[in-house]
Amino acid sequence: MSNKNVINLNRARKSRARTEKAAQGAENAVKFGRTKDQRALERRLDGKAKTQLDGHKIGDAPETPDT
């Protein structure tokens, strides 16, 4: 009887689980992920909105001492 095909079942099980999880992650990235251009557009729009909002900001109220 040859011992060439003896494998650690725990290691094989964990390896298969890692492979399946990586495949599921890749599938989810395609399904739900955003492209680099989409992320850049969102950052640009967020920056523009923040700049516009800051431009309409009324100055801070003057501090009054508590009496």
N, CA, C and O atoms as CSV, one atom per row, in Angstrom:
chain,resi,resn,atom,element,x,y,z
A,1,MET,N,N,0.845,-1.173,0.000
A,1,MET,CA,C,0.000,0.000,0.000
A,1,MET,C,C,0.890,1.236,0.000
A,1,MET,O,O,1.806,1.349,0.814
A,2,SER,N,N,0.623,2.140,-0.896
A,2,SER,CA,C,1.435,3.335,-1.055
A,2,SER,C,C,0.834,4.491,-0.258
A,2,SER,O,O,-0.385,4.644,-0.191
A,3,ASN,N,N,1.708,5.305,0.347
A,3,ASN,CA,C,1.263,6.446,1.141
A,3,ASN,C,C,1.345,7.753,0.367
A,3,ASN,O,O,1.352,8.824,0.974
A,4,LYS,N,N,1.407,7.693,-0.938
A,4,LYS,CA,C,1.528,8.906,-1.747
A,4,LYS,C,C,0.285,9.787,-1.661
A,4,LYS,O,O,0.392,11.012,-1.727
A,5,ASN,N,N,-0.875,9.186,-1.518
A,5,ASN,CA,C,-2.123,9.935,-1.590
A,5,ASN,C,C,-2.702,10.296,-0.226
A,5,ASN,O,O,-3.870,10.674,-0.137
A,6,VAL,N,N,-1.919,10.186,0.818
A,6,VAL,CA,C,-2.405,10.533,2.145
A,6,VAL,C,C,-2.410,12.056,2.266
A,6,VAL,O,O,-1.400,12.718,2.030
A,7,ILE,N,N,-3.573,12.596,2.640
A,7,ILE,CA,C,-3.680,14.051,2.811
A,7,ILE,C,C,-4.321,14.344,4.159
A,7,ILE,O,O,-5.026,13.507,4.723
A,8,ASN,N,N,-4.074,15.512,4.650
A,8,ASN,CA,C,-4.690,15.969,5.881
A,8,ASN,C,C,-6.078,16.498,5.522
A,8,ASN,O,O,-6.196,17.488,4.800
A,9,LEU,N,N,-7.115,15.851,6.017
A,9,LEU,CA,C,-8.482,16.218,5.640
A,9,LEU,C,C,-8.861,17.612,6.134
A,9,LEU,O,O,-9.588,18.331,5.449
A,10,ASN,N,N,-8.379,18.003,7.310
A,10,ASN,CA,C,-8.671,19.352,7.807
A,10,ASN,C,C,-8.068,20.402,6.886
A,10,ASN,O,O,-8.706,21.407,6.572
A,11,ARG,N,N,-6.850,20.164,6.461
A,11,ARG,CA,C,-6.179,21.113,5.570
A,11,ARG,C,C,-6.903,21.189,4.223
A,11,ARG,O,O,-7.078,22.275,3.671
A,12,ALA,N,N,-7.318,20.045,3.700
A,12,ALA,CA,C,-8.032,20.011,2.420
A,12,ALA,C,C,-9.380,20.719,2.537
A,12,ALA,O,O,-9.772,21.460,1.636
A,13,ARG,N,N,-10.082,20.496,3.636
A,13,ARG,CA,C,-11.383,21.132,3.849
A,13,ARG,C,C,-11.235,22.649,3.939
A,13,ARG,O,O,-12.000,23.388,3.321
A,14,LYS,N,N,-10.252,23.108,4.707
A,14,LYS,CA,C,-10.035,24.547,4.857
A,14,LYS,C,C,-9.583,25.181,3.548
A,14,LYS,O,O,-9.979,26.301,3.225
A,15,SER,N,N,-8.762,24.472,2.805
A,15,SER,CA,C,-8.307,24.982,1.518
A,15,SER,C,C,-9.478,25.140,0.556
A,15,SER,O,O,-9.589,26.152,-0.136
A,16,ARG,N,N,-10.349,24.137,0.516
A,16,ARG,CA,C,-11.522,24.213,-0.354
A,16,ARG,C,C,-12.437,25.362,0.077
A,16,ARG,O,O,-12.985,26.063,-0.774
A,17,ALA,N,N,-12.609,25.563,1.386
A,17,ALA,CA,C,-13.455,26.648,1.890
A,17,ALA,C,C,-12.871,28.005,1.502
A,17,ALA,O,O,-13.610,28.913,1.122
A,18,ARG,N,N,-11.537,28.145,1.596
A,18,ARG,CA,C,-10.892,29.410,1.204
A,18,ARG,C,C,-11.101,29.688,-0.274
A,18,ARG,O,O,-11.379,30.821,-0.667
A,19,THR,N,N,-10.966,28.652,-1.090
A,19,THR,CA,C,-11.150,28.806,-2.537
A,19,THR,C,C,-12.579,29.222,-2.860
A,19,THR,O,O,-12.802,30.112,-3.681
A,20,GLU,N,N,-13.550,28.575,-2.208
A,20,GLU,CA,C,-14.954,28.919,-2.443
A,20,GLU,C,C,-15.256,30.338,-1.979
A,20,GLU,O,O,-16.003,31.064,-2.636
A,21,LYS,N,N,-14.677,30.733,-0.849
A,21,LYS,CA,C,-14.908,32.083,-0.325
A,21,LYS,C,C,-14.295,33.133,-1.251
A,21,LYS,O,O,-14.889,34.190,-1.463
A,22,ALA,N,N,-13.130,32.856,-1.797
A,22,ALA,CA,C,-12.497,33.785,-2.736
A,22,ALA,C,C,-13.330,33.912,-4.006
A,22,ALA,O,O,-13.475,35.007,-4.549
A,23,ALA,N,N,-13.872,32.805,-4.475
A,23,ALA,CA,C,-14.720,32.843,-5.673
A,23,ALA,C,C,-15.985,33.646,-5.403
A,23,ALA,O,O,-16.419,34.423,-6.253
A,24,GLN,N,N,-16.577,33.466,-4.228
A,24,GLN,CA,C,-17.779,34.225,-3.863
A,24,GLN,C,C,-17.451,35.710,-3.756
A,24,GLN,O,O,-18.249,36.549,-4.173
A,25,GLY,N,N,-16.294,36.043,-3.208
A,25,GLY,CA,C,-15.878,37.437,-3.103
A,25,GLY,C,C,-15.676,38.076,-4.463
A,25,GLY,O,O,-16.061,39.225,-4.678
A,26,ALA,N,N,-15.078,37.341,-5.372
A,26,ALA,CA,C,-14.881,37.865,-6.725
A,26,ALA,C,C,-16.220,38.079,-7.420
A,26,ALA,O,O,-16.409,39.066,-8.132
A,27,GLU,N,N,-17.140,37.158,-7.209
A,27,GLU,CA,C,-18.478,37.296,-7.803
A,27,GLU,C,C,-19.195,38.520,-7.227
A,27,GLU,O,O,-19.835,39.270,-7.965
A,28,ASN,N,N,-19.089,38.720,-5.922
A,28,ASN,CA,C,-19.727,39.876,-5.286
A,28,ASN,C,C,-19.085,41.178,-5.737
A,28,ASN,O,O,-19.776,42.186,-5.882
A,29,ALA,N,N,-17.791,41.175,-5.957
A,29,ALA,CA,C,-17.111,42.386,-6.409
A,29,ALA,C,C,-17.632,42.812,-7.774
A,29,ALA,O,O,-17.805,44.002,-8.035
A,30,VAL,N,N,-17.880,41.847,-8.634
A,30,VAL,CA,C,-18.427,42.160,-9.957
A,30,VAL,C,C,-19.875,42.612,-9.827
A,30,VAL,O,O,-20.311,43.539,-10.510
A,31,LYS,N,N,-20.607,41.956,-8.954
A,31,LYS,CA,C,-22.039,42.216,-8.826
A,31,LYS,C,C,-22.323,43.548,-8.128
A,31,LYS,O,O,-23.208,44.288,-8.559
A,32,PHE,N,N,-21.593,43.861,-7.066
A,32,PHE,CA,C,-21.901,45.020,-6.241
A,32,PHE,C,C,-20.835,46.104,-6.270
A,32,PHE,O,O,-21.077,47.213,-5.793
A,33,GLY,N,N,-19.670,45.811,-6.813
A,33,GLY,CA,C,-18.564,46.753,-6.775
A,33,GLY,C,C,-18.767,47.934,-7.703
A,33,GLY,O,O,-19.631,47.920,-8.580
A,34,ARG,N,N,-17.948,48.960,-7.492
A,34,ARG,CA,C,-17.999,50.144,-8.346
A,34,ARG,C,C,-16.662,50.280,-9.053
A,34,ARG,O,O,-15.626,49.849,-8.547
A,35,THR,N,N,-16.705,50.882,-10.222
A,35,THR,CA,C,-15.477,51.075,-10.975
A,35,THR,C,C,-14.699,52.244,-10.381
A,35,THR,O,O,-15.227,53.019,-9.584
A,36,LYS,N,N,-13.458,52.354,-10.776
A,36,LYS,CA,C,-12.604,53.435,-10.304
A,36,LYS,C,C,-13.181,54.790,-10.716
A,36,LYS,O,O,-13.131,55.750,-9.946
A,37,ASP,N,N,-13.726,54.864,-11.925
A,37,ASP,CA,C,-14.327,56.109,-12.402
A,37,ASP,C,C,-15.545,56.498,-11.571
A,37,ASP,O,O,-15.751,57.679,-11.292
A,38,GLN,N,N,-16.345,55.528,-11.178
A,38,GLN,CA,C,-17.517,55.818,-10.355
A,38,GLN,C,C,-17.108,56.349,-8.988
A,38,GLN,O,O,-17.722,57.287,-8.480
A,39,ARG,N,N,-16.073,55.757,-8.386
A,39,ARG,CA,C,-15.603,56.240,-7.086
A,39,ARG,C,C,-15.040,57.648,-7.203
A,39,ARG,O,O,-15.279,58.485,-6.333
A,40,ALA,N,N,-14.289,57.919,-8.275
A,40,ALA,CA,C,-13.708,59.248,-8.478
A,40,ALA,C,C,-14.809,60.282,-8.674
A,40,ALA,O,O,-14.720,61.388,-8.140
A,41,LEU,N,N,-15.836,59.940,-9.429
A,41,LEU,CA,C,-16.950,60.860,-9.649
A,41,LEU,C,C,-17.645,61.176,-8.332
A,41,LEU,O,O,-17.981,62.331,-8.071
A,42,GLU,N,N,-17.861,60.173,-7.510
A,42,GLU,CA,C,-18.520,60.400,-6.224
A,42,GLU,C,C,-17.671,61.299,-5.325
A,42,GLU,O,O,-18.204,62.192,-4.666
A,43,ARG,N,N,-16.356,61.074,-5.292
A,43,ARG,CA,C,-15.478,61.936,-4.493
A,43,ARG,C,C,-15.530,63.370,-4.989
A,43,ARG,O,O,-15.571,64.308,-4.193
A,44,ARG,N,N,-15.528,63.541,-6.313
A,44,ARG,CA,C,-15.563,64.878,-6.896
A,44,ARG,C,C,-16.884,65.580,-6.554
A,44,ARG,O,O,-16.884,66.758,-6.197
A,45,LEU,N,N,-17.996,64.867,-6.662
A,45,LEU,CA,C,-19.296,65.458,-6.345
A,45,LEU,C,C,-19.417,65.777,-4.857
A,45,LEU,O,O,-19.996,66.799,-4.489
A,46,ASP,N,N,-18.877,64.914,-4.001
A,46,ASP,CA,C,-18.895,65.182,-2.565
A,46,ASP,C,C,-18.088,66.428,-2.239
A,46,ASP,O,O,-18.515,67.256,-1.434
A,47,GLY,N,N,-16.924,66.562,-2.861
A,47,GLY,CA,C,-16.091,67.743,-2.640
A,47,GLY,C,C,-16.778,69.011,-3.111
A,47,GLY,O,O,-16.709,70.045,-2.446
A,48,LYS,N,N,-17.442,68.934,-4.255
A,48,LYS,CA,C,-18.153,70.096,-4.792
A,48,LYS,C,C,-19.303,70.487,-3.862
A,48,LYS,O,O,-19.506,71.672,-3.599
A,49,ALA,N,N,-20.049,69.516,-3.369
A,49,ALA,CA,C,-21.161,69.792,-2.464
A,49,ALA,C,C,-20.659,70.403,-1.160
A,49,ALA,O,O,-21.274,71.329,-0.631
A,50,LYS,N,N,-19.550,69.893,-0.642
A,50,LYS,CA,C,-18.988,70.432,0.602
A,50,LYS,C,C,-18.529,71.867,0.403
A,50,LYS,O,O,-18.765,72.721,1.257
A,51,THR,N,N,-17.873,72.138,-0.725
A,51,THR,CA,C,-17.412,73.493,-1.026
A,51,THR,C,C,-18.596,74.442,-1.137
A,51,THR,O,O,-18.553,75.555,-0.612
A,52,GLN,N,N,-19.645,74.010,-1.813
A,52,GLN,CA,C,-20.822,74.852,-1.977
A,52,GLN,C,C,-21.490,75.099,-0.626
A,52,GLN,O,O,-21.903,76.223,-0.340
A,53,LEU,N,N,-21.598,74.079,0.194
A,53,LEU,CA,C,-22.209,74.222,1.506
A,53,LEU,C,C,-21.383,75.157,2.383
A,53,LEU,O,O,-21.943,76.005,3.077
A,54,ASP,N,N,-20.061,75.015,2.360
A,54,ASP,CA,C,-19.200,75.894,3.146
A,54,ASP,C,C,-19.295,77.334,2.662
A,54,ASP,O,O,-19.144,78.260,3.458
A,55,GLY,N,N,-19.543,77.540,1.377
A,55,GLY,CA,C,-19.676,78.888,0.836
A,55,GLY,C,C,-20.926,79.590,1.320
A,55,GLY,O,O,-20.960,80.820,1.361
A,56,HIS,N,N,-21.950,78.847,1.686
A,56,HIS,CA,C,-23.207,79.430,2.153
A,56,HIS,C,C,-23.272,79.498,3.673
A,56,HIS,O,O,-24.308,79.852,4.236
A,57,LYS,N,N,-22.195,79.167,4.326
A,57,LYS,CA,C,-22.175,79.113,5.780
A,57,LYS,C,C,-22.181,80.519,6.361
A,57,LYS,O,O,-21.436,81.391,5.914
A,58,ILE,N,N,-23.017,80.726,7.347
A,58,ILE,CA,C,-23.033,81.995,8.072
A,58,ILE,C,C,-21.969,81.878,9.155
A,58,ILE,O,O,-21.782,80.808,9.735
A,59,GLY,N,N,-21.280,82.968,9.424
A,59,GLY,CA,C,-20.194,82.936,10.400
A,59,GLY,C,C,-20.650,82.455,11.765
A,59,GLY,O,O,-21.844,82.442,12.065
A,60,ASP,N,N,-19.699,82.064,12.583
A,60,ASP,CA,C,-20.009,81.588,13.927
A,60,ASP,C,C,-20.590,82.722,14.757
A,60,ASP,O,O,-20.230,83.886,14.579
A,61,ALA,N,N,-21.488,82.372,15.660
A,61,ALA,CA,C,-22.081,83.369,16.551
A,61,ALA,C,C,-21.018,83.824,17.544
A,61,ALA,O,O,-20.210,83.017,18.003
A,62,PRO,N,N,-21.016,85.122,17.881
A,62,PRO,CA,C,-20.017,85.595,18.852
A,62,PRO,C,C,-20.280,84.967,20.216
A,62,PRO,O,O,-21.424,84.762,20.621
A,63,GLU,N,N,-19.200,84.673,20.899
A,63,GLU,CA,C,-19.328,84.063,22.218
A,63,GLU,C,C,-19.707,85.129,23.229
A,63,GLU,O,O,-19.145,86.224,23.237
A,64,THR,N,N,-20.664,84.797,24.080
A,64,THR,CA,C,-21.060,85.722,25.148
A,64,THR,C,C,-20.701,85.076,26.468
A,64,THR,O,O,-20.878,83.871,26.647
A,65,PRO,N,N,-20.199,85.874,27.389
A,65,PRO,CA,C,-19.847,85.294,28.694
A,65,PRO,C,C,-21.116,84.912,29.459
A,65,PRO,O,O,-22.128,85.611,29.404
A,66,ASP,N,N,-21.038,83.797,30.164
A,66,ASP,CA,C,-22.177,83.369,30.981
A,66,ASP,C,C,-22.230,84.242,32.221
A,66,ASP,O,O,-21.223,84.418,32.906
A,67,THR,N,N,-23.412,84.795,32.513
A,67,THR,CA,C,-23.547,85.651,33.708
A,67,THR,C,C,-24.531,85.085,34.672
A,67,THR,O,O,-24.769,85.672,35.728
